[in-house]
Amino acid sequence: MLQKEDILFDICRRRVQHIIDLKTHYKDSKELIEAYHLTRMDRLLLDYFLREGYFNTAEVFTKENGLEDFSDASIFRENKEIVDKLLQGDIEPAIKWCTIHKTKLGSMKSTLEMELRVQEFVGLIKDSKFNEAVIYARKHFTKYYEEAPELMKRVMSLIALHTTILDGLSEELYNDLLRSDRWRLLANAFMKESYRLHGLTAESLLSLTLQAGLASLKTVFCDDSGAKKDHCPTCSKLLKELAKELPYSYHLHTLMVCKITGEVMDENNPPMLHTSGYVYSDKVIH
């Protein structure tokens, strides 16, 4: 365990050193600045590949671009394996993960292990294994009574009310415990806790960077179908869905863009009023 922590500390040191080198020498070399930003872009792409499960692509990309110090491949591979097992109804890998990271999850006040235990208990009830369910509850639920007393009362009442519940007579009260997509919800909860534990963002860094850029460009005219331009990032087919829910940017100064040329109208290309009543750039008028 200590050896693994030493490796992680060494990786952190090298990542921080990459930033320190830029801060120390950026005035001396434009090439260093360009190399830094290229590496940053490569890191964004690598993070996206790993989150989407393109591990072979990520491995090749890492080797070709020398990104070994910036790759979290082991974390995402482990996450993928555990999520796949959860979606198959296998809870053991996730429980083992919670045991390994018990101290950190405790400091985070995580309820993931409790949710996993509840799901395993509900499975026993659905299979009518009531004796096993009672033994399981005595073994694992004692520590949760102070943490989540109301949840524990509802969970334990499943033993007494199992017939009416399974017949749908108490569906509303126990819907969150018996819903068919609960395994998917547990998989999502695991991913969320894993990202928190490892200090990773919930969304990919590439997506967050693109959203920051799009938010700085988005205006109220982006919702006007008649004002859309193909060369505008917020109007493009590839990015418009990502920009759709973003807030409008705040501009102190208004920019006027010629509808025909798509160029900004300024002192070098001033706006001109056409006889039709519309305003176009000087280049168009002449």
N, C-alpha and C positions, 0 to 999 in steps of 0.2 A: 504494500500500500504506500509506504514512504517513497519507494522508488518511482511509483507512478506519479506521486505528487511532485517529485523532483523534476520529472519529465515535463509536467504541466507548467511548473514555474519557469523552466528553461524556455518553453515555447512562448510564454507571456513576456519574458525578458526580451526575446528576439523580436517580437511584435512591437513592443514599446521602443526598442532601439531603432526600428525602421522609421518611426515618427521623429525620434530625437535626431537622427541623421538629417532628415529634411529640415528641421528647425535650425540645426547648426550650420548647414552648408547651402541652404537654398539660395542665398544671395550670391554665392560663388559660381553657381552652375545652373543654367537653364535646362541642361540635359537631365540633371538630377530631379528637377521639378517635373519634367515630362515623364521620366521613368517612374516617379512616385505615383503620378495620376494614372499611368497605364497599369501599374501594379494594383492600385486601388480598384480600377475597373475590373481587372481580372479576378480580384477577390469577391466582388459583387456577383460576377458570373458564377464563380465556384460555389458560393453560398447558395445560389439559386439551383444549380445542378444537384447539390446534395439534398436540399429540401424537397425537390421534386423526385428524388430517388434515382437519378441518373448516375449511379455510382461508377460505372465503367467509363462514361464520358468524363466525370469529375476526376477519376484517377489519371486518365490520359492528359487532361487539361492541366492537372497539377504538375505532372512530370515535365511537360513541354514548356511550362512557364515558371518553373522553379518555385512553386507555391507551397512546398511541404510545410513551412513554418506557419502558414496561414490556413491550413486545412483542418476542419473539424469532422472529417469523414467518419472517424470511429464513433462519435456521438450520434450522428445521423443514421449510421448503419444499425447501431444498437436500438435506436428509437424505432426504426422501420421494422425490425424483427419483433419487438414487443407489441407494436401496434397490429401487425399482421396476426399475431397470436390472440390478441384481444378480440379482433374481429372474427376469429374462428371459435371464440368462446373459451379460450385457454387463459386462465388468470395467473398461472404460476410464474411466468417470466416477469410480469409486472410486480407481483408480490415480492419476488426476489430482489428486483431493482429498488423497491421501497425499503427493504431491509438493509441493503448496502448503503443507501443514502439516508438512513433513518435520522441521523443527527441533523443534517442540513434541512431535511424536510420538516423536522420538528421546529427548527428555528424560523422556518418560513410559514409555520402554522398551516401546513398542507393537510387537507382532508382526503387525499387521494387513496391512501391505504384503507381508510374506513369505507370509502365508496366501493372499493374493490371487494372488501370482506362482505359488505352488504349484498353485493351482486352474487357472490358465491353462496351466501345464505339463502337468497331468493331462489337460486337454482335448486337447492335441496328441497325447498317447499314445493316448487313446481313439480318436482319428481316424487312428491309425497314421501320423502325420506325425513319424517318428523323427528325420530329419535336422533339421527345424525345431525339434524338442524339444531336441536337443543344442546347437544354436546359441543357443536361448533360455536354456538352463541356463548356458552359458558367459558370456552377457551379464548375467544377473541374479542368479545364485545364488552367485557367488564370495564376496560379502560376508556370506552367511548361514552359511558352513561353520563359523566360530568361534562364531556365535550359537546355532545349532541343528544340531550335527554329526550326531546320530542321525537327525533328521528328513531331512536332506539325503541321507544314505545310503539311506534307504528310498525317498525320492522318485526318486533317480537309478537305483535298482535296477528301477524300473518299466520302463525301456527294455529291460533284458535279460529281464525276466520277464513281459512284457506278455501273452504268449499264455496262460500258466498262470493269470495273475491274472484276465484277462477270462473265462476258463473257470470261474472260481470255485475253483480249486485252492488259492489262497493268500488266500482271502477274509478270514479273520480278521486276518491281519497288515496288510492294506492296506484294511480296511473303512472306516476313518476318512477315507481319501483318496478312495475311490471311491463312497462312499455317495450315494444319489440326492438326499438332502435337504441336501447340503453347501452349496448356494447359499443356502438359508434360514439355515443356520448362519453363513455369511459375512455375510449381511445383518444378522443380530443382532449379530455381532461389530463390524460397522461402526457400528451405532447406539450400542453400548456405548462405543466409542472416541470417537465424536463427542460424546457426553454428557460424557465425562471431559475432553476437550479444551476444551469450552466451559463447564465447571464446572456442568453440569446434573445433576439427580438422575436415577437410572435409572428411577424411577417418577414419575408425575405428582405435583405438589405437592398437588393435591386429594386424591388417594388416600392420601398420607402423612399429611396433616392429619386425614382421617377415621379412619385407623387409630390415630393417637395418641389421638383422642377415644374411640374404641371400646375401646381397650385399658384406658383409665382406668375404664370402666364394666363391663367383662366380669368375671363371677364364675363359680364352679364351677356355679352354678345355671343358667347359660345353656345347659348341656348336658342339663338336665332338661326333657324335653318337657312335663311337667306344670306346670312353673314358668314357662313362657314367657308373655310379655305383649306384646300388639300395640304398646303405646305405648313399649316398651323398644327403643332403637336397635339393640342387639345381637341382638334377636329379630325385628326387622322383616324383611319379605321383601326389601326393597331393600338392606339392609346386612349381613344375616346371613352371606352368603358371604364378604364382606370381613373379617368378625370371626372367621370360623371358625378360621383358623390363628394368631390372635393369642394372646399369653399372658394369663393371668388377672391382674387388677389386684391390688395389695397394699393392703389396708385395715387400718388400726390399729383402727378402730371399726366395729362391725357395724351395719348399718341394717336395720330390720325393715319390710317393705312388706306392707300388707294385701292379701290375695289377691283380695278383692272390689272394693275401691275403687281399688286401685293406689296409694294414698297412703302416705307414710312415717309410721310410728307413732313418736311422740315424746311429750314432756311435754304437748303440747297435744292430742294424739290418741293416748293410751296404748294399749298392747296389752291385750286382755281375753280371758280364757279362757272359751270357750263350753262348755256342758254336753256337747257332742259330743267335747270333748277338743282341738279346734282353737283356735288363737289368731287373733282378728280385731281390727280397730281399734275403739276406743270408739264411733266414729260408726256402725258396723255393728250393734254390740250394742244400742245404744239407738235 
